[in-house]
Amino acid sequence: MILRRSIPFSILPLLLVTISAAQISAQQQQKEELKLPAVTLCVGNYQSEADAVRQLDRFASTYSNLSEWKLRASAIRQQILTGVQLNPLPESTPLNSIIHKRRVYPGYSVESVAFEARPGFLVYGNLYRPIDRTGPFPGVLCPHGHATGRDGGRLRHDQQYRCATLARMGAVVFSYDMVGFGDSEAYGWSHKHPQVMKLQTWSSVRAIDFLQSLNDVDSDSISVTGCSGGGTQTFLLTAIDERVKVSVPVVMVSAHFFGGCTCESGMPIHKTATLETSNVEIAALAAPRPMLLVSVGGDWTKNTPEVEFPYIQSVYKLFGNADNVENRHFPEEDHGYQVKKRQGMYPFMVKHLKLDSTGLVNSQTGMFDESGTVLESVETMRVFDDQHPLPKNAIQPGSIVSF
């Protein structure tokens, strides 16, 4: 960091006597060369599609082998952590997990969960577990996108379908709220909280801690998948946390679109005085771990097969693992995690998490059967109610969370 101190006005005349004009000119030139530009936030459609392609070309010119990429990857990872104010990583305080209200359905169970990402700051969610199977099981995190409303976020039917179906195939799945969604919203938190990006990123890190704390989870087999804003959380978490072994970011990895919400692009993770990057490179930090990019023709991932995927695959090739990254593109589909995109994700998870899809795949169509999902009501999915009150140490909504 460069610290710039101003000269006290009272001694300036004396200094001017002793410093020649040439010296002043040289000092000013040096200051201009060292001057840090204002923080640049790359928000939404920050650049054109053509500019994005040129930007990827510039990025590619900065490395030519695996060692050089690893240096760049380390700098990008450091910039993310610094940008979201998690450098150094905070202390992992006790989770004080609450797991209750178990509901049992054919092939899986659902429980309501809360844990403390920071003392008194609660993360809310639902835990889907296989039944009639022997663990330990792989763990899957399912962050959600920006679908609003009382039944938005993790409460949506498409979220319940994928969580239940993965559990029926032998995964322990944790579906959790963004700040200001679901139970978080019900208890007064706003998605416009000034720490939203920091809180969500840290909550995802602690969500891995939560899964790894469960006796029926294989700590070495953690994956994450989400769409839209949940897709951003997917690739950010994978970039900064090596514990993620498999990732599936859905309809979000774009060279020209950087995320339109402050929880995605409201802090300086993409462009600083020392490094310029984009979500494409951040997603590439998953290499050489298995990753599936799911893209569609109806949003900013329309160019993925020709632009984003080839760039990321070139990074995987440096590791000798080009086959570990795949792209499922649906040109006729729009933004979201609808059935076709879930059907594109399931085989990848089965392959890399070694799930058991026996009896769940139609032998003629190859479609995974989601009909065994019991769609729950908002009230059923809530973590706390009259019988299960909110913990007394929960901090007040809107409070600045201490790190």
MARBABA-606458 format. One record per residue (C-alpha): x, y, z; residue number from 1. Coordinates in nm, 3 decimals. Layout:
BEGIN
       x       y       z   i
       X       Y       Z NUM
...
***
This chain:
BEGIN
       x       y       z   i
   0.000   0.000   0.000   1
   0.125   0.348  -0.085   2
   0.064   0.605   0.190   3
   0.042   0.963   0.070   4
   0.095   1.232   0.335   5
   0.026   1.599   0.273   6
   0.289   1.863   0.357   7
   0.184   2.095   0.643   8
   0.093   2.434   0.495   9
   0.297   2.624   0.755  10
   0.631   2.485   0.637  11
   0.558   2.483   0.264  12
   0.733   2.821   0.190  13
   1.051   2.699   0.359  14
   1.048   2.379   0.158  15
   1.000   2.568  -0.165  16
   1.317   2.766  -0.095  17
   1.528   2.452  -0.075  18
   1.364   2.243  -0.347  19
   1.442   2.341  -0.701  20
   1.183   2.358  -0.975  21
   1.341   2.052  -1.137  22
   1.312   1.857  -0.814  23
   0.948   1.955  -0.775  24
   0.878   1.851  -1.132  25
   1.047   1.514  -1.078  26
   0.856   1.454  -0.756  27
   0.524   1.540  -0.918  28
   0.598   1.305  -1.205  29
   0.680   1.028  -0.960  30
   0.357   1.092  -0.771  31
   0.160   1.070  -1.094  32
   0.326   0.740  -1.178  33
   0.251   0.597  -0.832  34
  -0.094   0.745  -0.790  35
  -0.357   0.478  -0.731  36
  -0.673   0.519  -0.937  37
  -1.011   0.527  -0.771  38
  -1.167   0.190  -0.693  39
  -1.332   0.047  -1.003  40
  -1.645  -0.163  -0.956  41
  -1.733  -0.372  -1.260  42
  -2.111  -0.384  -1.234  43
  -2.367  -0.552  -1.458  44
  -2.299  -0.517  -1.832  45
  -1.970  -0.346  -1.756  46
  -1.835  -0.387  -2.109  47
  -1.944  -0.488  -2.457  48
  -1.920  -0.845  -2.579  49
  -1.641  -0.744  -2.818  50
  -1.448  -0.570  -2.541  51
  -1.487  -0.881  -2.327  52
  -1.324  -1.096  -2.594  53
  -1.035  -0.852  -2.622  54
  -1.002  -0.850  -2.245  55
  -0.971  -1.231  -2.235  56
  -0.699  -1.206  -2.500  57
  -0.511  -0.964  -2.275  58
  -0.548  -1.197  -1.980  59
  -0.420  -1.493  -2.183  60
  -0.110  -1.297  -2.282  61
  -0.002  -1.274  -1.917  62
   0.081  -1.644  -1.885  63
   0.204  -1.923  -2.112  64
   0.250  -2.221  -1.882  65
   0.114  -2.375  -1.564  66
   0.360  -2.203  -1.330  67
   0.271  -1.861  -1.468  68
  -0.102  -1.935  -1.446  69
  -0.065  -2.044  -1.083  70
   0.100  -1.712  -1.003  71
  -0.185  -1.525  -1.169  72
  -0.444  -1.747  -1.000  73
  -0.290  -1.678  -0.661  74
  -0.304  -1.302  -0.726  75
  -0.670  -1.324  -0.834  76
  -0.759  -1.525  -0.525  77
  -0.582  -1.274  -0.304  78
  -0.765  -0.987  -0.474  79
  -1.102  -1.152  -0.411  80
  -1.031  -1.202  -0.042  81
  -0.894  -0.851  -0.004  82
  -1.182  -0.702  -0.201  83
  -1.448  -0.862   0.017  84
  -1.251  -0.774   0.331  85
  -1.178  -1.133   0.430  86
  -0.801  -1.108   0.416  87
  -0.683  -1.250   0.644  88
  -0.965  -1.499   0.689  89
  -1.156  -1.438   1.013  90
  -1.148  -1.678   1.303  91
  -1.386  -1.972   1.260  92
  -1.602  -1.915   1.566  93
  -1.835  -2.188   1.702  94
  -2.123  -2.266   1.466  95
  -2.368  -2.350   1.748  96
  -2.572  -2.540   1.489  97
  -2.943  -2.598   1.534  98
  -3.089  -2.893   1.338  99
  -3.450  -2.981   1.406 100
  -3.805  -3.028   1.269 101
  -3.714  -3.348   1.078 102
  -3.958  -3.453   0.804 103
  -3.925  -3.794   0.638 104
  -4.023  -3.861   0.276 105
  -3.958  -4.156   0.041 106
  -3.580  -4.179   0.001 107
  -3.484  -3.866   0.192 108
  -3.546  -3.642   0.490 109
  -3.553  -3.264   0.537 110
  -3.457  -3.067   0.847 111
  -3.456  -2.699   0.930 112
  -3.115  -2.557   1.016 113
  -2.948  -2.247   1.153 114
  -2.587  -2.182   1.247 115
  -2.381  -1.882   1.348 116
  -2.142  -1.769   1.075 117
  -2.029  -1.505   1.323 118
  -2.140  -1.480   1.686 119
  -2.511  -1.401   1.674 120
  -2.526  -1.377   1.293 121
  -2.742  -1.665   1.174 122
  -2.745  -1.849   0.845 123
  -3.077  -2.022   0.780 124
  -3.149  -2.321   0.559 125
  -3.276  -2.671   0.502 126
  -3.077  -2.992   0.519 127
  -3.171  -3.276   0.282 128
  -3.037  -3.619   0.376 129
  -3.059  -3.965   0.217 130
  -3.237  -4.233   0.416 131
  -3.205  -4.612   0.393 132
  -2.845  -4.569   0.273 133
  -2.509  -4.605   0.441 134
  -2.281  -4.304   0.458 135
  -2.066  -4.108   0.475 136
  -2.214  -3.915   0.184 137
  -2.083  -3.634  -0.036 138
  -2.201  -3.290   0.070 139
  -2.361  -3.042  -0.171 140
  -2.414  -2.672  -0.103 141
  -2.707  -2.511  -0.286 142
  -2.700  -2.130  -0.277 143
  -2.994  -1.961  -0.447 144
  -3.046  -1.666  -0.680 145
  -3.233  -1.337  -0.656 146
  -3.590  -1.463  -0.703 147
  -3.789  -1.250  -0.457 148
  -4.115  -1.292  -0.275 149
  -4.235  -1.491   0.022 150
  -4.167  -1.817  -0.163 151
  -3.848  -1.700  -0.337 152
  -3.488  -1.791  -0.272 153
  -3.433  -2.133  -0.117 154
  -3.810  -2.176  -0.079 155
  -3.865  -2.200  -0.456 156
  -3.989  -2.524  -0.607 157
  -3.694  -2.554  -0.846 158
  -3.457  -2.537  -0.547 159
  -3.653  -2.805  -0.362 160
  -3.652  -3.032  -0.667 161
  -3.275  -3.031  -0.709 162
  -3.201  -3.066  -0.338 163
  -3.441  -3.356  -0.288 164
  -3.332  -3.536  -0.605 165
  -2.963  -3.511  -0.513 166
  -3.045  -3.643  -0.164 167
  -3.239  -3.934  -0.312 168
  -2.921  -4.025  -0.503 169
  -2.706  -4.023  -0.190 170
  -2.591  -3.667  -0.117 171
  -2.635  -3.454   0.194 172
  -2.756  -3.121   0.060 173
  -2.765  -2.787   0.239 174
  -2.985  -2.516   0.087 175
  -2.932  -2.179   0.255 176
  -3.058  -1.821   0.248 177
  -2.882  -1.520   0.109 178
  -2.889  -1.218   0.338 179
  -3.238  -1.065   0.320 180
  -3.407  -1.369   0.166 181
  -3.622  -1.644   0.319 182
  -3.590  -1.664   0.695 183
  -3.326  -1.393   0.690 184
  -3.580  -1.156   0.537 185
  -3.853  -1.276   0.772 186
  -3.639  -1.169   1.068 187
  -3.578  -0.823   0.924 188
  -3.251  -0.846   0.734 189
  -3.220  -0.658   0.405 190
  -3.030  -0.767   0.096 191
  -2.911  -0.404   0.077 192
  -2.707  -0.449   0.395 193
  -2.371  -0.271   0.348 194
  -2.181  -0.593   0.427 195
  -2.391  -0.818   0.205 196
  -2.110  -0.945  -0.021 197
  -1.876  -1.004   0.272 198
  -2.145  -1.173   0.479 199
  -2.258  -1.403   0.200 200
  -1.907  -1.506   0.102 201
  -1.816  -1.582   0.462 202
  -2.149  -1.762   0.518 203
  -2.067  -1.993   0.227 204
  -1.725  -2.069   0.374 205
  -1.891  -2.151   0.706 206
  -2.153  -2.361   0.524 207
  -1.868  -2.592   0.424 208
  -1.765  -2.603   0.791 209
  -2.124  -2.693   0.876 210
  -2.139  -2.980   0.626 211
  -1.802  -3.109   0.742 212
  -1.927  -3.107   1.103 213
  -2.193  -3.368   1.019 214
  -2.108  -3.730   1.093 215
  -2.275  -3.855   0.775 216
  -2.081  -3.624   0.537 217
  -1.756  -3.715   0.365 218
  -1.541  -3.410   0.443 219
  -1.330  -3.469   0.132 220
  -1.627  -3.467  -0.106 221
  -1.786  -3.121  -0.096 222
  -1.951  -2.961  -0.398 223
  -2.156  -2.652  -0.474 224
  -2.413  -2.555  -0.735 225
  -2.637  -2.252  -0.775 226
  -2.782  -2.033  -1.048 227
  -2.778  -1.659  -1.111 228
  -2.669  -1.494  -0.785 229
  -2.623  -1.844  -0.651 230
  -2.401  -1.910  -0.951 231
  -2.184  -1.617  -0.846 232
  -2.162  -1.760  -0.496 233
  -2.073  -2.096  -0.650 234
  -1.770  -1.977  -0.844 235
  -1.654  -1.729  -0.578 236
  -1.658  -1.997  -0.308 237
  -1.484  -2.247  -0.534 238
  -1.217  -1.987  -0.616 239
  -1.127  -1.910  -0.256 240
  -1.185  -2.247  -0.086 241
  -0.999  -2.556  -0.202 242
  -1.236  -2.777  -0.002 243
  -1.485  -2.749  -0.288 244
  -1.410  -3.051  -0.505 245
  -1.687  -3.020  -0.766 246
  -1.872  -2.707  -0.882 247
  -2.163  -2.632  -1.115 248
  -2.221  -2.258  -1.165 249
  -2.543  -2.212  -1.362 250
  -2.628  -1.923  -1.601 251
  -2.376  -1.682  -1.451 252
  -2.021  -1.715  -1.587 253
  -1.996  -1.436  -1.844 254
  -1.709  -1.237  -1.992 255
  -1.911  -0.916  -2.034 256
  -2.162  -0.933  -1.746 257
  -2.022  -0.906  -1.393 258
  -2.335  -0.946  -1.183 259
  -2.584  -0.669  -1.124 260
  -2.622  -0.688  -0.745 261
  -2.396  -0.548  -0.475 262
  -2.362  -0.904  -0.341 263
  -2.184  -0.991  -0.668 264
  -2.001  -0.679  -0.783 265
  -2.034  -0.426  -0.502 266
  -1.679  -0.469  -0.378 267
  -1.348  -0.437  -0.570 268
  -1.274  -0.798  -0.667 269
  -1.244  -0.752  -1.045 270
  -1.032  -0.444  -1.107 271
  -0.770  -0.275  -0.889 272
  -0.455  -0.073  -0.944 273
  -0.250  -0.392  -0.970 274
  -0.476  -0.651  -1.136 275
  -0.767  -0.672  -1.377 276
  -0.973  -0.990  -1.405 277
  -1.329  -1.107  -1.470 278
  -1.574  -1.375  -1.363 279
  -1.435  -1.600  -1.635 280
  -1.096  -1.614  -1.470 281
  -1.249  -1.636  -1.125 282
  -1.442  -1.942  -1.243 283
  -1.119  -2.081  -1.393 284
  -0.967  -2.087  -1.045 285
  -1.161  -2.411  -1.003 286
  -0.902  -2.586  -1.222 287
  -0.818  -2.871  -1.215 288
  -1.124  -2.966  -1.003 289
  -1.432  -3.087  -1.195 290
  -1.658  -2.800  -1.304 291
  -1.967  -2.785  -1.524 292
  -2.073  -2.455  -1.681 293
  -2.445  -2.446  -1.754 294
  -2.539  -2.174  -2.003 295
  -2.843  -2.062  -2.203 296
  -2.927  -1.858  -2.509 297
  -3.160  -1.625  -2.322 298
  -2.919  -1.435  -2.099 299
  -2.558  -1.314  -2.068 300
  -2.423  -1.671  -2.092 301
  -2.532  -1.699  -2.456 302
  -2.168  -1.688  -2.576 303
  -2.034  -1.949  -2.335 304
  -1.963  -2.223  -2.593 305
  -1.755  -1.984  -2.808 306
  -1.607  -1.742  -2.552 307
  -1.607  -1.834  -2.184 308
  -1.580  -2.213  -2.205 309
  -1.279  -2.222  -2.445 310
  -1.088  -1.978  -2.222 311
  -1.155  -2.181  -1.908 312
  -1.079  -2.507  -2.086 313
  -0.743  -2.366  -2.193 314
  -0.659  -2.320  -1.825 315
  -0.759  -2.679  -1.751 316
  -0.534  -2.792  -2.036 317
  -0.236  -2.640  -1.855 318
  -0.307  -2.890  -1.576 319
  -0.355  -3.175  -1.821 320
  -0.720  -3.202  -1.710 321
  -0.918  -3.060  -2.001 322
  -1.185  -3.328  -1.956 323
  -1.262  -3.205  -1.603 324
  -1.447  -2.898  -1.730 325
  -1.764  -2.928  -1.935 326
  -2.033  -2.703  -2.077 327
  -2.402  -2.781  -2.113 328
  -2.559  -2.516  -2.334 329
  -2.934  -2.473  -2.385 330
  -2.981  -2.217  -2.665 331
  -3.361  -2.207  -2.633 332
  -3.368  -2.167  -2.254 333
  -3.388  -1.853  -2.042 334
  -3.226  -1.753  -1.714 335
  -3.287  -1.981  -1.414 336
  -3.242  -2.335  -1.285 337
  -3.542  -2.489  -1.460 338
  -3.584  -2.859  -1.530 339
  -3.361  -2.886  -1.840 340
  -3.070  -2.728  -1.657 341
  -3.119  -2.954  -1.357 342
  -3.124  -3.249  -1.595 343
  -2.794  -3.124  -1.736 344
  -2.643  -3.101  -1.387 345
  -2.747  -3.440  -1.244 346
  -2.525  -3.665  -1.462 347
  -2.220  -3.452  -1.383 348
  -2.282  -3.481  -1.009 349
  -2.348  -3.854  -1.037 350
  -2.019  -3.899  -1.221 351
  -1.793  -3.690  -0.999 352
  -1.960  -3.745  -0.659 353
  -2.021  -4.115  -0.730 354
  -2.390  -4.085  -0.656 355
  -2.629  -4.376  -0.703 356
  -2.899  -4.294  -0.958 357
  -3.038  -4.648  -0.967 358
  -3.412  -4.635  -1.022 359
  -3.412  -4.260  -1.080 360
  -3.322  -4.250  -1.451 361
  -3.570  -4.326  -1.728 362
  -3.396  -4.584  -1.947 363
  -3.564  -4.450  -2.262 364
  -3.533  -4.074  -2.217 365
  -3.235  -4.056  -1.982 366
  -3.431  -3.810  -1.768 367
  -3.385  -3.810  -1.391 368
  -3.710  -3.863  -1.201 369
  -3.791  -3.565  -0.979 370
  -4.145  -3.679  -0.905 371
  -4.038  -3.817  -0.568 372
  -3.989  -3.464  -0.438 373
  -4.243  -3.355  -0.179 374
  -4.282  -2.980  -0.222 375
  -4.296  -2.818   0.120 376
  -4.478  -2.504   0.224 377
  -4.299  -2.192   0.342 378
  -4.421  -2.251   0.698 379
  -4.288  -2.606   0.700 380
  -3.945  -2.498   0.574 381
  -3.901  -2.217   0.829 382
  -3.633  -2.275   1.089 383
  -3.799  -2.106   1.384 384
  -4.162  -2.083   1.495 385
  -4.367  -2.066   1.814 386
  -4.238  -2.406   1.924 387
  -3.881  -2.330   1.816 388
  -3.807  -1.964   1.904 389
  -3.526  -1.756   1.758 390
  -3.212  -1.778   1.978 391
  -3.183  -1.492   2.223 392
  -2.829  -1.410   2.113 393
  -2.933  -1.339   1.750 394
  -2.805  -0.993   1.665 395
  -3.045  -0.720   1.562 396
  -3.133  -0.705   1.189 397
  -2.926  -0.452   1.001 398
  -2.647  -0.451   1.256 399
  -2.289  -0.427   1.135 400
  -2.147  -0.773   1.196 401
  -1.816  -0.782   1.378 402
  -1.526  -0.969   1.213 403
***
